[in-house]
Amino acid sequence: MKRTHLLSMMLFPVLILSGCASAPTEPSAQVTATPAPAAPVARPEPQIKPQPRDVIKEMAAYLRTLDHFTVRVERTTELILPTEQHLHADQSMVIAIQKPNRMRVDFQNISGGRQLFYDGQTFSLYTPEKNVYASAAAAPTLDGTLDLLATQYRISLPITDLLVANPDSRLAQNVTSELYVGRTLVRGVVCHHLAFQTPDLDWELWIEEGSKPLPRRLALTDKSVKGAPQMMADLSDWNLAPQFSANFFTFTPPQNAGKIKFLEQVSTAQRSKAAQ
C-alpha cells in the first residue's frame, strides 16, 4: 500500500472559494414495521487459516469482474492537535464507478457536501451552496486520475487502493509482515480480518467471506506521524448493478455557476509568473 499521510487524506481539494452545501435531505416516507433480518450464519472456523495475500487476490479478482458499482464509504479520521489532543472527524461519501474511466463521488458531512465528476477526459469539483466549480484535465484511465488527484490536487479517497485495476499489487507494496487475524462480523457480514505492516503504515482489511469477496472495512495507522493517527473506513450498501443515466458522470455547470481554479493551478501560475 502506498504511504499516505492521514491528515492529507482529510484535505479536500481546496478551492480558492471554499464553501459547504447542506447535506441532501431524504424524501419523507411512511414507516411500517418490518421483521428483523435473520442473523448471518457463520461457517465453522477453518482448521487451516487462509493466507492473507490469497484472500486479497480473491478480492481483487472479484473486483475486476465488476464493470460498474456504487458503494457508501463512512470514514473516521483521527486528528492530532499541536497540544497532542486527539480529535476524530467523520465524513460520508457515495462512490460510483463505471469502468474503464468514469467516476463520481458525492461527499456528505454535517457542514455540507461537494460533488466530484470524472468523465474520462476532465474532472470537476462542484460546491452547490456557493454554486462554484473547478475543472482540470484528467488522465485517460481511472488509475491515472486517482494518482493525479492525490499527488497534484491533494484529493485522496480513503479507498483509492481498492479502486485501481490491480488492487492486490497496489496493496502488496512495501509489506513487511502479514497476519490472518480470523473471522469476524462487520455490520452483520462475516468477514476475513487481515492485518499488514509496512515501514510507515499498519493497515487492516476486512473482506467478505463467500462468493462475493467485497472489502467491508479498511483501517490505517500512520506510524510516520507523531502520535500515529488512525483512519477507519466502512464500506457498505454495495450495489453491483446500478443504472446510471447517460450524463451521470458528466458535470454540466448549473446556470450562473462561477468557475474558479484549484489552489494547485494558482500556485503553478504564480510560480510561472515569478520565473519570468
C-alpha positions as a Markdown table, in Angstrom:
| # | Residue | x | y | z |
|---|---|---|---|---|
| 1 | Met | 0.0 | 0.0 | 0.0 |
| 2 | Lys | 1.3 | 3.5 | -0.9 |
| 3 | Arg | 2.2 | 5.6 | 2.1 |
| 4 | Thr | -0.4 | 8.3 | 2.6 |
| 5 | His | -0.5 | 10.8 | 5.5 |
| 6 | Leu | -3.8 | 10.6 | 7.2 |
| 7 | Leu | -4.0 | 14.3 | 7.6 |
| 8 | Ser | -3.6 | 14.8 | 3.8 |
| 9 | Met | -6.4 | 12.3 | 3.3 |
| 10 | Met | -8.7 | 14.5 | 5.2 |
| 11 | Leu | -7.9 | 17.5 | 3.0 |
| 12 | Phe | -10.4 | 18.1 | 0.3 |
| 13 | Pro | -9.2 | 19.6 | -2.9 |
| 14 | Val | -9.0 | 23.2 | -1.7 |
| 15 | Leu | -10.8 | 25.7 | -3.9 |
| 16 | Ile | -9.9 | 29.4 | -3.8 |
| 17 | Leu | -13.5 | 30.0 | -2.9 |
| 18 | Ser | -14.5 | 27.3 | -0.4 |
| 19 | Gly | -17.9 | 26.5 | 0.8 |
| 20 | Cys | -20.1 | 23.8 | 2.1 |
| 21 | Ala | -23.5 | 22.7 | 0.9 |
| 22 | Ser | -26.3 | 21.4 | 3.1 |
| 23 | Ala | -26.5 | 17.7 | 3.1 |
| 24 | Pro | -29.3 | 16.4 | 0.8 |
| 25 | Thr | -32.4 | 15.6 | 2.6 |
| 26 | Glu | -34.2 | 12.3 | 2.1 |
| 27 | Pro | -37.8 | 12.4 | 0.9 |
| 28 | Ser | -40.3 | 11.6 | 3.6 |
| 29 | Ala | -41.8 | 8.2 | 3.6 |
| 30 | Gln | -44.3 | 6.3 | 5.6 |
| 31 | Val | -42.6 | 3.9 | 8.0 |
| 32 | Thr | -44.0 | 0.5 | 8.5 |
| 33 | Ala | -42.8 | -2.3 | 10.8 |
| 34 | Thr | -40.7 | -4.9 | 9.2 |
| 35 | Pro | -39.4 | -8.2 | 10.5 |
| 36 | Ala | -35.9 | -8.1 | 11.9 |
| 37 | Pro | -33.4 | -9.5 | 9.4 |
| 38 | Ala | -32.1 | -13.0 | 10.1 |
| 39 | Ala | -28.7 | -13.2 | 11.8 |
| 40 | Pro | -25.9 | -14.2 | 9.4 |
| 41 | Val | -24.9 | -17.8 | 9.6 |
| 42 | Ala | -21.2 | -18.1 | 10.0 |
| 43 | Arg | -19.3 | -21.1 | 8.7 |
| 44 | Pro | -17.2 | -23.1 | 11.0 |
| 45 | Glu | -13.7 | -21.7 | 11.6 |
| 46 | Pro | -11.4 | -23.4 | 9.0 |
| 47 | Gln | -8.7 | -25.7 | 10.5 |
| 48 | Ile | -6.1 | -24.2 | 8.2 |
| 49 | Lys | -6.2 | -20.4 | 8.2 |
| 50 | Pro | -6.2 | -18.8 | 4.7 |
| 51 | Gln | -3.1 | -16.9 | 3.6 |
| 52 | Pro | -3.7 | -13.1 | 3.8 |
| 53 | Arg | -2.4 | -12.5 | 0.3 |
| 54 | Asp | -4.6 | -15.3 | -1.1 |
| 55 | Val | -7.7 | -13.6 | 0.4 |
| 56 | Ile | -6.5 | -10.3 | -1.1 |
| 57 | Lys | -6.0 | -11.9 | -4.5 |
| 58 | Glu | -9.6 | -13.4 | -4.4 |
| 59 | Met | -11.0 | -10.0 | -3.6 |
| 60 | Ala | -9.0 | -8.3 | -6.4 |
| 61 | Ala | -10.1 | -10.9 | -8.9 |
| 62 | Tyr | -13.7 | -10.4 | -8.0 |
| 63 | Leu | -13.5 | -6.6 | -8.1 |
| 64 | Arg | -12.0 | -6.9 | -11.6 |
| 65 | Thr | -15.2 | -8.6 | -12.8 |
| 66 | Leu | -17.4 | -5.6 | -11.7 |
| 67 | Asp | -18.0 | -3.3 | -14.7 |
| 68 | His | -19.9 | -0.8 | -12.6 |
| 69 | Phe | -20.9 | -0.4 | -9.0 |
| 70 | Thr | -21.7 | 2.1 | -6.2 |
| 71 | Val | -20.6 | 1.9 | -2.6 |
| 72 | Arg | -21.1 | 4.0 | 0.5 |
| 73 | Val | -17.9 | 4.9 | 2.5 |
| 74 | Glu | -18.1 | 6.2 | 6.0 |
| 75 | Arg | -14.7 | 7.4 | 7.2 |
| 76 | Thr | -13.5 | 8.4 | 10.6 |
| 77 | Thr | -10.1 | 10.2 | 10.7 |
| 78 | Glu | -8.1 | 10.9 | 13.8 |
| 79 | Leu | -6.5 | 14.4 | 14.0 |
| 80 | Ile | -3.8 | 15.2 | 16.5 |
| 81 | Leu | -3.6 | 18.8 | 17.6 |
| 82 | Pro | -0.4 | 20.7 | 18.5 |
| 83 | Thr | -1.5 | 20.2 | 22.1 |
| 84 | Glu | -1.4 | 16.4 | 21.4 |
| 85 | Gln | -5.2 | 16.2 | 21.9 |
| 86 | His | -6.8 | 13.6 | 19.7 |
| 87 | Leu | -9.9 | 14.5 | 17.7 |
| 88 | His | -12.0 | 12.4 | 15.3 |
| 89 | Ala | -13.6 | 13.7 | 12.1 |
| 90 | Asp | -16.3 | 11.9 | 10.3 |
| 91 | Gln | -17.2 | 12.0 | 6.6 |
| 92 | Ser | -19.6 | 10.0 | 4.3 |
| 93 | Met | -19.4 | 9.6 | 0.6 |
| 94 | Val | -21.0 | 7.6 | -2.1 |
| 95 | Ile | -18.6 | 6.5 | -4.8 |
| 96 | Ala | -19.9 | 5.4 | -8.3 |
| 97 | Ile | -17.6 | 3.7 | -10.8 |
| 98 | Gln | -18.2 | 2.7 | -14.4 |
| 99 | Lys | -15.2 | 1.1 | -16.0 |
| 100 | Pro | -12.9 | 1.8 | -17.6 |
| 101 | Asn | -12.8 | 5.5 | -16.9 |
| 102 | Arg | -15.8 | 7.0 | -15.2 |
| 103 | Met | -16.2 | 8.0 | -11.6 |
| 104 | Arg | -18.4 | 10.2 | -9.4 |
| 105 | Val | -18.1 | 10.9 | -5.7 |
| 106 | Asp | -20.9 | 12.6 | -3.7 |
| 107 | Phe | -19.3 | 13.8 | -0.4 |
| 108 | Gln | -21.6 | 14.4 | 2.5 |
| 109 | Asn | -20.9 | 15.7 | 6.0 |
| 110 | Ile | -22.6 | 17.9 | 8.6 |
| 111 | Ser | -21.1 | 21.0 | 7.2 |
| 112 | Gly | -22.2 | 20.3 | 3.7 |
| 113 | Gly | -21.3 | 18.4 | 0.6 |
| 114 | Arg | -19.4 | 18.5 | -2.7 |
| 115 | Gln | -19.5 | 16.5 | -5.9 |
| 116 | Leu | -16.6 | 15.2 | -7.9 |
| 117 | Phe | -17.1 | 14.2 | -11.5 |
| 118 | Tyr | -14.6 | 12.3 | -13.8 |
| 119 | Asp | -15.8 | 11.6 | -17.4 |
| 120 | Gly | -12.6 | 10.1 | -18.9 |
| 121 | Gln | -11.2 | 13.5 | -20.0 |
| 122 | Thr | -11.7 | 16.0 | -17.2 |
| 123 | Phe | -12.6 | 16.1 | -13.6 |
| 124 | Ser | -14.6 | 18.7 | -11.8 |
| 125 | Leu | -15.4 | 19.6 | -8.2 |
| 126 | Tyr | -18.6 | 21.4 | -7.6 |
| 127 | Thr | -19.7 | 23.1 | -4.4 |
| 128 | Pro | -23.5 | 23.5 | -4.6 |
| 129 | Glu | -24.0 | 26.0 | -1.8 |
| 130 | Lys | -21.6 | 28.6 | -3.4 |
| 131 | Asn | -22.6 | 27.5 | -6.9 |
| 132 | Val | -18.9 | 27.4 | -7.8 |
| 133 | Tyr | -16.8 | 24.7 | -9.5 |
| 134 | Ala | -13.3 | 24.0 | -10.7 |
| 135 | Ser | -12.2 | 21.7 | -13.5 |
| 136 | Ala | -8.9 | 20.3 | -14.8 |
| 137 | Ala | -7.6 | 17.9 | -17.3 |
| 138 | Ala | -7.7 | 14.3 | -16.2 |
| 139 | Ala | -5.7 | 11.2 | -17.1 |
| 140 | Pro | -7.4 | 8.8 | -19.6 |
| 141 | Thr | -7.5 | 6.0 | -17.1 |
| 142 | Leu | -9.1 | 5.7 | -13.7 |
| 143 | Asp | -5.8 | 4.6 | -12.1 |
| 144 | Gly | -4.0 | 7.6 | -13.6 |
| 145 | Thr | -6.7 | 10.0 | -12.5 |
| 146 | Leu | -6.7 | 8.7 | -8.9 |
| 147 | Asp | -3.0 | 9.2 | -8.7 |
| 148 | Leu | -3.3 | 12.7 | -10.3 |
| 149 | Leu | -5.9 | 13.7 | -7.8 |
| 150 | Ala | -3.8 | 12.5 | -4.9 |
| 151 | Thr | -0.4 | 13.9 | -5.9 |
| 152 | Gln | -1.3 | 17.2 | -7.6 |
| 153 | Tyr | -4.6 | 18.2 | -6.0 |
| 154 | Arg | -4.5 | 16.5 | -2.6 |
| 155 | Ile | -7.8 | 14.8 | -3.3 |
| 156 | Ser | -7.3 | 11.4 | -1.7 |
| 157 | Leu | -10.2 | 8.9 | -1.4 |
| 158 | Pro | -9.9 | 6.6 | 1.6 |
| 159 | Ile | -10.3 | 3.5 | -0.6 |
| 160 | Thr | -8.1 | 4.6 | -3.6 |
| 161 | Asp | -6.0 | 1.4 | -3.4 |
| 162 | Leu | -9.2 | -0.7 | -3.8 |
| 163 | Leu | -10.4 | 1.2 | -6.9 |
| 164 | Val | -7.4 | 0.7 | -9.1 |
| 165 | Ala | -7.2 | -2.0 | -11.8 |
| 166 | Asn | -4.9 | -4.3 | -9.7 |
| 167 | Pro | -5.6 | -3.7 | -6.0 |
| 168 | Asp | -3.7 | -6.8 | -5.0 |
| 169 | Ser | -0.4 | -5.4 | -6.5 |
| 170 | Arg | -1.0 | -2.0 | -5.0 |
| 171 | Leu | -1.8 | -3.3 | -1.6 |
| 172 | Ala | 1.3 | -5.6 | -1.5 |
| 173 | Gln | 3.7 | -2.7 | -2.0 |
| 174 | Asn | 6.3 | -2.4 | 0.8 |
| 175 | Val | 4.5 | -5.0 | 3.0 |
| 176 | Thr | 6.9 | -6.4 | 5.6 |
| 177 | Ser | 4.6 | -8.6 | 7.6 |
| 178 | Glu | 1.1 | -10.1 | 7.2 |
| 179 | Leu | -1.4 | -11.8 | 9.6 |
| 180 | Tyr | -4.6 | -13.6 | 9.2 |
| 181 | Val | -6.4 | -12.4 | 12.4 |
| 182 | Gly | -9.6 | -14.5 | 12.0 |
| 183 | Arg | -13.2 | -14.3 | 11.0 |
| 184 | Thr | -15.5 | -11.6 | 12.4 |
| 185 | Leu | -18.6 | -9.6 | 11.7 |
| 186 | Val | -18.6 | -6.2 | 10.1 |
| 187 | Arg | -22.1 | -4.7 | 10.2 |
| 188 | Gly | -23.6 | -8.2 | 10.3 |
| 189 | Val | -21.4 | -9.5 | 7.4 |
| 190 | Val | -19.0 | -12.4 | 8.1 |
| 191 | Cys | -15.5 | -11.2 | 7.0 |
| 192 | His | -11.9 | -12.3 | 6.9 |
| 193 | His | -9.8 | -10.0 | 9.1 |
| 194 | Leu | -6.4 | -9.3 | 7.7 |
| 195 | Ala | -3.5 | -7.2 | 9.1 |
| 196 | Phe | -0.4 | -6.0 | 7.4 |
| 197 | Gln | 2.6 | -3.8 | 8.1 |
| 198 | Thr | 4.9 | -1.5 | 6.1 |
| 199 | Pro | 7.7 | 0.7 | 7.3 |
| 200 | Asp | 5.3 | 3.6 | 7.7 |
| 201 | Leu | 1.8 | 2.0 | 8.0 |
| 202 | Asp | 0.0 | -0.6 | 9.9 |
| 203 | Trp | -3.2 | -1.4 | 8.0 |
| 204 | Glu | -6.1 | -3.8 | 8.3 |
| 205 | Leu | -8.6 | -5.0 | 5.8 |
| 206 | Trp | -11.9 | -6.9 | 6.4 |
| 207 | Ile | -13.1 | -8.9 | 3.3 |
| 208 | Glu | -16.5 | -10.5 | 3.0 |
| 209 | Glu | -16.4 | -14.3 | 3.2 |
| 210 | Gly | -18.0 | -16.3 | 0.4 |
| 211 | Ser | -18.7 | -15.9 | -3.3 |
| 212 | Lys | -18.6 | -12.1 | -3.2 |
| 213 | Pro | -15.4 | -11.2 | -1.5 |
| 214 | Leu | -16.1 | -7.5 | -1.2 |
| 215 | Pro | -14.0 | -5.2 | 1.0 |
| 216 | Arg | -16.1 | -4.2 | 4.0 |
| 217 | Arg | -13.7 | -2.2 | 6.2 |
| 218 | Leu | -10.2 | -0.6 | 6.0 |
| 219 | Ala | -8.1 | 0.7 | 8.8 |
| 220 | Leu | -4.8 | 2.6 | 8.7 |
| 221 | Thr | -2.3 | 3.7 | 11.4 |
| 222 | Asp | 0.3 | 6.2 | 10.1 |
| 223 | Lys | 3.4 | 5.4 | 12.1 |
| 224 | Ser | 5.4 | 8.2 | 10.3 |
| 225 | Val | 3.4 | 10.9 | 12.1 |
| 226 | Lys | 3.9 | 11.7 | 15.7 |
| 227 | Gly | 1.0 | 10.1 | 17.7 |
| 228 | Ala | 0.3 | 7.6 | 15.0 |
| 229 | Pro | -3.1 | 8.9 | 13.8 |
| 230 | Gln | -5.6 | 6.4 | 12.5 |
| 231 | Met | -8.2 | 6.3 | 9.8 |
| 232 | Met | -11.1 | 3.8 | 9.5 |
| 233 | Ala | -13.5 | 3.4 | 6.6 |
| 234 | Asp | -16.5 | 1.2 | 6.5 |
| 235 | Leu | -17.8 | 0.2 | 3.0 |
| 236 | Ser | -21.5 | -0.6 | 2.9 |
| 237 | Asp | -24.5 | -0.5 | 0.6 |
| 238 | Trp | -22.7 | -2.1 | -2.3 |
| 239 | Asn | -24.8 | -2.0 | -5.5 |
| 240 | Leu | -23.3 | -4.2 | -8.2 |
| 241 | Ala | -25.9 | -3.5 | -10.8 |
| 242 | Pro | -26.7 | 0.2 | -10.7 |
| 243 | Gln | -28.5 | 2.0 | -13.5 |
| 244 | Phe | -26.6 | 5.2 | -14.5 |
| 245 | Ser | -28.1 | 7.9 | -16.7 |
| 246 | Ala | -26.2 | 8.9 | -19.8 |
| 247 | Asn | -24.8 | 12.1 | -18.2 |
| 248 | Phe | -24.4 | 10.8 | -14.7 |
| 249 | Phe | -20.6 | 11.1 | -14.8 |
| 250 | Thr | -20.5 | 14.4 | -16.8 |
| 251 | Phe | -20.5 | 17.7 | -15.0 |
| 252 | Thr | -22.6 | 20.4 | -16.6 |
| 253 | Pro | -22.3 | 23.7 | -14.8 |
| 254 | Pro | -25.6 | 25.0 | -13.4 |
| 255 | Gln | -26.9 | 28.3 | -14.5 |
| 256 | Asn | -24.8 | 31.2 | -13.2 |
| 257 | Ala | -22.2 | 28.9 | -11.7 |
| 258 | Gly | -18.9 | 30.5 | -11.2 |
| 259 | Lys | -15.7 | 28.8 | -12.5 |
| 260 | Ile | -12.7 | 29.1 | -10.2 |
| 261 | Lys | -9.3 | 27.4 | -10.0 |
| 262 | Phe | -7.8 | 24.8 | -7.8 |
| 263 | Leu | -5.1 | 26.1 | -5.5 |
| 264 | Glu | -2.7 | 23.8 | -7.3 |
| 265 | Gln | -3.4 | 25.6 | -10.5 |
| 266 | Val | -3.0 | 29.0 | -8.9 |
| 267 | Ser | 0.3 | 28.0 | -7.3 |
| 268 | Thr | 1.6 | 26.8 | -10.7 |
| 269 | Ala | 0.5 | 30.1 | -12.4 |
| 270 | Gln | 2.2 | 32.1 | -9.7 |
| 271 | Arg | 5.5 | 30.2 | -10.0 |
| 272 | Ser | 5.4 | 30.7 | -13.8 |
| 273 | Lys | 4.9 | 34.4 | -13.4 |
| 274 | Ala | 7.6 | 34.7 | -10.8 |
| 275 | Ala | 10.1 | 32.9 | -13.1 |
| 276 | Gln | 9.5 | 35.4 | -15.9 |
